[in-house]
């Protein structure tokens, strides 16, 4: 009998978390949910807990603790609250894999705790590597912890590299859909509304990542993430706009050969691959229809219109705490844009100014990252 893998799903009520639970539902003989955590969506967390009956749930918003505890009083589910509880629950000995699907800087602390506890990490929280890639890489090596990428692009690269041994990589090629405003002029971008920005042409995602995709910051974060995941130099990472989102990313080797991973835009594929690696599991997801998929096109990203991608390359090349500053400023401006306090192009203006004004630290500690995050948020908020 196959021993079921015990999963902790951090951010279970978000887009990745809910799709991960669909993978679990489809494969009950392989996976069991040990812990679920959510930031604020107490109602959905309760519904998930009643369905999967995990050992424990954590609601980050302590004000909703009583609601969750009362709603689950008839079940043998332990209920905890607060950010510290999320970092503690991942250390539970039965857990095999921790899916980090929390949004933003909040994912850093629990990911570090899970690595120290020797848990395999299914990484969907790209900000963890963006903010503190060096720290995370050192910790993972020290504790011999596997980090399996869940982002579709990094999963694609990972799949292309399986079986390649020490064959030298010449280039990692990340594909980008270009988002909903790929063909907009700067003048048109000036008048983009929140509603327009939340309509991604190919992917169903949460609000923050959808806005990040529209500004191409998401791709910038993925470039930084790729550097740490695959030990790549900045000049070895290229972004290509591929509007159809069929090729999820590619690897070019020293002999000139290019390997690509293709599939329909469906996050359940990279989630299940991270859960089941090195095996693949049966999926009922729709297959590519080659009678419909007759044209794949590619173009270069425009860094004049989408400045965030350029900022990400700058932060990656400079290193230190600059990627942390970039991430903090971005979290602030995306939230401001979603609350209609600033315009679409203003987001990049504020990020650029924050990167100039925040204190630079070449070799930051964890405490430096926390301080840099706070400082950058304060600077960004003062600019609108």
Beta strands, then each sheet from edge to edge (+ up, - down):
strand 1: 5-10
strand 2: 31-38
strand 3: 56-59
strand 4: 78-81
strand 5: 97-100
strand 6: 120-123
strand 7: 147-149
strand 8: 169-176
strand 9: 237-241
strand 10: 247-253
strand 11: 258-262
strand 12: 299-300
sheet 1: 4+ 3+ 2+ 1+ 5+ 6+ 7+
sheet 2: 11+ 10- 8+ 9+ 12-
end
